[in-house]
């Protein structure tokens, strides 16, 4: 069972492509998350895959760690596998949290749109200032601490021209699990679609280059598309409400995030 906990709708960034219309100072009580996990197990879940989301979930670090400690206790008591990851913009990422993540088996997904220009144009802070220096500091810290992590990059009509350079920037800084996702809600003009094709072609050359060098890495969307072609029978379809449930701060349940 995949459980996503929206710990808060508050955020310290104001991404230009964000789907949230507002950023209220909401807060999920630890007890609600524990109840959701217990109900999932009581309902027959044979494993739990937890995702901590927001807003910016690290605005609620203490709650996140309390829930994760409870999850590890449930894992031991019920003898079921429990995985956990957090999606963060990195502004509040620090050494104590990374050390706690290592102890508790929390995978970190760092949202970063790539090079300085791409990051700053689409992910300003809540006060309107640039965020690149902050997120690149977080990336450097993750690399230095040698903890498993991924980067998550949103491709928009505005930043698409920087795509290949952005992925190379993240690679050079030490990222080896690099995930990209398109902003499908945006309006893509013909010239921007042409640029997307050009950038994907360049990224494909980068992918082949790293494969040729026998590097160990994961790059989306290439790896998932290859997997779909080669392991189609093993590919699991989305099952919102059955295998996937999202819990809002007030306890409201959704099929997906």
C-alpha positions as CSV (number, residue, x, y, z in Angstrom):
1,X,0.0,0.0,0.0
2,X,1.3,3.4,-1.0
3,X,0.5,6.1,1.6
4,X,1.3,9.7,0.9
5,X,1.1,12.1,3.9
6,X,0.7,15.8,3.1
7,X,2.3,17.1,6.3
8,X,1.4,20.7,5.5
9,X,0.2,22.9,2.7
10,X,2.6,25.7,3.7
11,X,5.7,26.2,1.6
12,X,8.8,28.4,1.6
13,X,8.9,28.5,-2.2
14,X,6.5,29.9,-4.8
15,X,7.1,27.8,-7.9
16,X,5.6,29.3,-11.0
17,X,4.1,26.0,-12.0
18,X,2.8,24.9,-8.6
19,X,-0.7,23.4,-8.6
20,X,-1.5,24.7,-5.1
21,X,-3.7,27.9,-5.3
22,X,-2.8,28.8,-1.7
23,X,-0.3,27.9,1.1
24,X,-2.2,27.7,4.4
25,X,-0.3,26.9,7.6
26,X,-1.9,23.5,7.9
27,X,-0.3,20.7,10.0
28,X,-1.0,17.0,10.0
29,X,-1.2,15.6,13.6
30,X,1.1,12.6,14.1
31,X,-1.9,10.6,15.3
32,X,-3.7,10.9,12.0
33,X,-0.8,9.4,10.1
34,X,-0.4,6.6,12.6
35,X,-4.1,5.8,12.4
36,X,-3.9,5.7,8.6
37,X,-1.0,3.2,8.8
38,X,-2.7,1.0,11.3
39,X,-5.9,1.0,9.3
40,X,-4.0,0.1,6.1
41,X,-2.4,-2.9,7.9
42,X,-5.7,-3.9,9.5
43,X,-7.2,-3.8,6.0
44,X,-4.7,-6.3,4.7
45,X,-1.8,-4.3,3.5
46,X,1.3,-6.5,3.3
47,X,3.7,-3.6,2.9
48,X,3.7,0.2,3.3
49,X,5.4,2.6,1.0
50,X,5.3,6.0,2.7
51,X,5.8,9.3,1.0
52,X,6.0,12.6,2.9
53,X,4.8,15.5,0.8
54,X,3.6,19.1,1.0
55,X,3.7,22.0,0.6
56,X,7.2,21.7,2.0
57,X,7.2,18.7,4.4
58,X,10.4,19.8,6.2
59,X,8.5,22.7,7.6
60,X,7.2,19.8,9.8
61,X,10.4,18.0,10.5
62,X,9.5,16.8,14.0
63,X,6.1,15.4,12.9
64,X,7.8,13.6,9.9
65,X,10.3,11.9,12.2
66,X,7.6,11.0,14.8
67,X,5.6,9.3,12.1
68,X,8.6,7.5,10.7
69,X,9.6,6.3,14.2
70,X,6.0,4.9,14.5
71,X,6.2,3.3,11.1
72,X,9.4,1.5,12.1
73,X,7.7,0.3,15.2
74,X,4.7,-1.0,13.2
75,X,7.1,-2.7,10.8
76,X,8.7,-4.6,13.6
77,X,5.4,-5.5,15.3
78,X,3.6,-6.7,12.2
79,X,6.7,-8.0,10.4
80,X,5.9,-6.1,7.1
81,X,8.3,-4.2,4.9
82,X,8.1,-0.4,5.2
83,X,9.8,2.0,2.8
84,X,9.8,5.8,3.2
85,X,10.8,8.8,1.1
86,X,10.4,12.6,1.4
87,X,10.0,15.1,-1.4
88,X,11.7,18.4,-0.4
89,X,12.8,21.6,-2.0
90,X,16.0,21.4,0.2
91,X,15.9,24.9,1.8
92,X,15.6,23.4,5.3
93,X,17.8,20.3,4.7
94,X,20.6,20.1,7.2
95,X,23.1,17.6,8.6
96,X,21.0,16.5,11.6
97,X,18.0,15.7,9.4
98,X,20.2,13.8,6.9
99,X,21.7,11.8,9.8
100,X,18.2,11.0,11.1
101,X,17.1,10.0,7.5
102,X,20.0,7.6,7.4
103,X,19.1,6.0,10.7
104,X,15.5,5.6,9.9
105,X,15.9,4.6,6.2
106,X,14.3,7.7,4.7
107,X,15.0,8.3,1.0
108,X,15.4,11.9,0.0
109,X,14.0,13.3,-3.3
110,X,15.4,16.8,-3.8
111,X,13.4,19.0,-6.1
112,X,15.8,21.0,-8.2
113,X,15.3,22.3,-11.7
114,X,18.9,22.1,-12.6
115,X,21.3,24.9,-13.3
116,X,21.2,28.3,-11.6
117,X,19.1,30.0,-14.3
118,X,16.5,27.2,-14.6
119,X,16.1,26.9,-10.8
120,X,15.8,30.7,-10.2
121,X,13.3,31.3,-13.0
122,X,10.8,28.7,-11.8
123,X,11.4,28.3,-8.1
124,X,11.7,31.6,-6.3
125,X,11.4,31.8,-2.5
126,X,8.2,32.9,-0.8
127,X,9.9,36.3,-0.5
128,X,10.6,36.4,-4.2
129,X,14.4,35.8,-4.0
130,X,16.5,33.3,-5.8
131,X,16.7,29.8,-4.5
132,X,19.5,28.2,-6.6
133,X,22.2,28.8,-4.0
134,X,20.1,27.1,-1.3
135,X,19.1,24.0,-3.2
136,X,22.7,23.5,-4.6
137,X,24.0,23.8,-1.0
138,X,21.5,21.0,-0.1
139,X,22.7,18.9,-3.1
140,X,26.3,19.3,-2.1
141,X,25.4,18.2,1.5
142,X,23.6,15.1,0.3
143,X,26.6,14.1,-1.9
144,X,29.0,14.8,0.9
145,X,27.0,12.7,3.4
146,X,26.9,9.8,0.9
147,X,23.2,9.1,1.5
148,X,21.0,7.7,-1.2
149,X,18.9,10.5,-2.9
150,X,17.4,11.5,-6.1
151,X,16.9,14.9,-7.9
152,X,13.5,15.8,-9.3
153,X,13.4,18.3,-12.1
154,X,10.2,19.8,-13.7
155,X,10.5,20.6,-17.4
156,X,8.5,23.7,-18.3
157,X,8.1,25.8,-21.5
158,X,10.3,28.4,-19.9
159,X,13.2,26.3,-18.7
160,X,13.2,23.6,-21.5
161,X,16.0,25.4,-23.2
162,X,18.2,24.6,-20.2
163,X,17.3,20.9,-19.9
164,X,20.4,19.1,-21.1
165,X,22.7,21.6,-19.4
166,X,20.7,21.3,-16.2
167,X,21.0,17.5,-16.1
168,X,24.7,17.8,-16.8
169,X,25.0,20.3,-13.9
170,X,23.2,17.9,-11.5
171,X,25.4,15.1,-12.7
172,X,28.6,17.1,-12.2
173,X,27.5,18.0,-8.7
174,X,27.2,14.2,-7.9
175,X,23.5,13.3,-8.6
176,X,23.1,9.8,-10.0
177,X,19.4,9.2,-9.7
178,X,17.9,12.0,-11.9
179,X,14.2,12.2,-12.5
180,X,12.5,14.6,-14.9
181,X,8.8,15.3,-15.3
182,X,7.0,17.5,-17.8
183,X,4.6,20.3,-16.8
184,X,1.7,19.0,-18.8
185,X,-0.6,21.7,-17.5
186,X,1.4,24.4,-19.2
187,X,0.8,25.8,-22.8
188,X,3.6,24.6,-25.0
189,X,4.0,26.7,-28.1
190,X,5.3,25.1,-31.3
191,X,8.8,26.5,-30.9
192,X,8.9,25.3,-27.3
193,X,7.9,21.8,-28.4
194,X,10.7,21.9,-31.0
195,X,13.1,22.9,-28.3
196,X,11.9,20.0,-26.1
197,X,12.6,17.6,-29.0
198,X,16.1,19.1,-29.4
199,X,16.8,18.9,-25.7
200,X,15.6,15.3,-25.4
201,X,17.9,14.4,-28.4
202,X,20.9,16.0,-26.5
203,X,19.8,14.2,-23.3
204,X,19.7,10.9,-25.2
205,X,23.3,11.4,-26.3
206,X,24.2,12.1,-22.7
207,X,22.4,8.9,-21.7
208,X,24.3,6.9,-24.3
209,X,27.6,8.5,-23.2
210,X,27.1,7.5,-19.6
211,X,26.0,3.9,-20.6
212,X,29.1,3.6,-22.8
213,X,31.3,4.6,-19.8
214,X,29.5,1.9,-17.7
215,X,28.4,4.5,-15.2
216,X,25.8,3.4,-12.6
217,X,22.9,5.8,-12.8
218,X,19.1,6.2,-13.3
219,X,17.7,8.8,-15.7
220,X,14.1,9.5,-16.2
221,X,12.2,9.4,-18.5
222,X,14.5,7.1,-20.4
223,X,14.8,4.2,-17.9
224,X,11.1,3.9,-17.2
225,X,10.3,3.9,-20.9
226,X,12.9,1.2,-21.6
227,X,11.4,-0.8,-18.7
228,X,7.9,-0.5,-20.1
229,X,9.1,-1.8,-23.4
230,X,11.2,-4.7,-22.0
231,X,9.1,-5.6,-18.9
232,X,5.6,-4.6,-19.9
233,X,4.0,-7.6,-18.2
234,X,5.5,-6.6,-14.9
235,X,4.4,-3.0,-15.1
236,X,1.9,-2.0,-12.5
237,X,-0.9,0.3,-13.5
238,X,-1.9,3.2,-11.2
239,X,-4.6,2.1,-8.7
240,X,-5.7,5.2,-6.8
241,X,-7.8,4.3,-3.7
242,X,-6.7,0.7,-3.8
243,X,-2.9,0.6,-3.8
244,X,-2.5,4.4,-3.4
245,X,-4.0,6.7,-0.8
246,X,-3.1,10.3,0.0
247,X,-3.9,11.7,3.4
248,X,-4.3,15.5,3.7
249,X,-3.4,17.4,6.9
250,X,-7.0,17.4,8.1
251,X,-7.4,13.6,7.4
252,X,-9.2,13.9,4.1
253,X,-8.4,10.9,1.9
254,X,-7.6,11.2,-1.9
255,X,-6.8,8.5,-4.4
256,X,-3.7,10.3,-5.6
257,X,-1.6,13.3,-4.8
